[in-house]
């Protein structure tokens, strides 16, 4: 029998400013079966989301000086804002680094009480649960603390970053699709991960299950996929950015493996090309970079470039690009990874004629838009015959969610 330990803080606490929404957490002490997962889903669907996109007012402070914190500063610059300070326990170690030049980086104990009272502090950490961080910040005296992506969501009209999306009211087809997808996963662990994702997107609740870990170190390369990985795969890296996933693949695959990388953003593609040039001479010929975007069909689409890993199809962009389908590329992939900032389902549809005969491993992110609630999983279930579908979250705040599709004939006996 499952046991649930709930907790909450925020708008209901008398000493917290009214703009701070309630972010609830629940600890569930076992991984749910199909029946238990459906019961938990029904409980979740009864909840009302008290959070909304946060429009900043007054000084802005970033909490967390990691890669995400640096991205948060870049985002604020893109939308015409500036953080007055970055808070990190490692402030003494990092403030003199090139990434933080000219920025006021302080340890938590060095922040004036006046700033805590008037500033909005945006938590730029998704590698650990956010609700304990928000609780700790409130206990330190910060009156207005929110996850960064909930702040970013208020700028969607001018900036395409979509990691903070809120699910719209669910229609009947959504309720049916979510329930069917939850039932259909090929292991109970996927049901736990799906519920965690749904809880955040539908109600801004942070659910945790005993025995379920969130591991960002193995994103796109979970053990079940690695057990089926061959040494001579053609790896399609869709949304290759600067090459970090390609690099990880090279370290895991055999010397007969090859990579075809797709990256439509010019600056990102230049970085990828520079990485390739840094590799040993015997490795370079195994990698091909195509400065193209994968899509459901070949067409011209508005693209917002120059945003690093946030570059994507969006009407906020200033120019159009010609997209391609995986089918048109004439490849015979053994492993397809898609991280396309919301374009994954379209890319899958455009690649089905290539995927069906070649039966590659697939790893596709699903956290950039509401397709991740159920539509992508439903499409994969309907079109990928004889595949095992798994879901794993690799970070918190409803981010880092990936569907893994593994052909039954390539499944490890241990799986």
C-alpha angles and dihedrals in degrees: 000000000000121000121203127200111192129194135172143178139172130068092023093058111093095218095053123091114253094243092066108097124216114264109190129197131203129191115206113192100214141034107260127244119221091270094046091046091054090050091051091047091054089051091050094049089058091061126098117217108237094187127089135177108292118234107206119237122179127359119353124219127186119217112206128040099210130106090291091051091053090049090050091056090049090050092051090050090051091055095043099258134116133206114231092208145003118219122208134148088228093057095127091054099047111028093090094051121112092247092061102038112145093010125118102238116181141171116246093254092056097061117109115243090232091062092049089056098050108026131085109230114203116203108225099188127103100159091087135030111290101207094070089049092051091047092050092049091052090050088052090057103264107143099191116041125155139158108271095236091060088059093045091053090068089066098055092117090066105020126044100214102130106174091111098057120146120217114250119231107295121248124211091264090053092053091049094043094049093048093047092047091049090053095045102058113116096233138030091239088066089053090055092049092047091052091049090052093046093047092058097042097044102036109004088245119147108220122191128187125204108249094021116112130193106220119182093177094076101040108152091007107069117162094257091057095043090054088061098041115116125210096240102048124150101225118206107202104197109192094016097178107178097340106265094132092044088051091051090049092052090053092052103037131070127265090258092063122109136199133214108187127197119203121154098182108094097213092047091047091051089054090049091050090050090052091052090051090054092060126095115278093248092056101046096073090058092065128072124184119206115190093214140110122235117228144159091265137000108271144124115272135176111256129192105214134180096052101108111227089353093067110118150133105303141141086233089073124099100221145035130240132196111245128210135204125235087238091059091052091069096223132150100211126195095186127021121193118186123190102157106149093252101333096096098104092050090050091051091051091050091049101047094102088056096039097050098062097034098043097205128184108261132205114180129173115229105179103092099080144002092280083084093066091072116310098088093046091047092050092049092048091050097045107032103070116197095014129132111225122207132173127208133174114217099186140018135258091058093298135118094041114157134179114214118202116194122181111238092233090058096048116122114243087236090062 
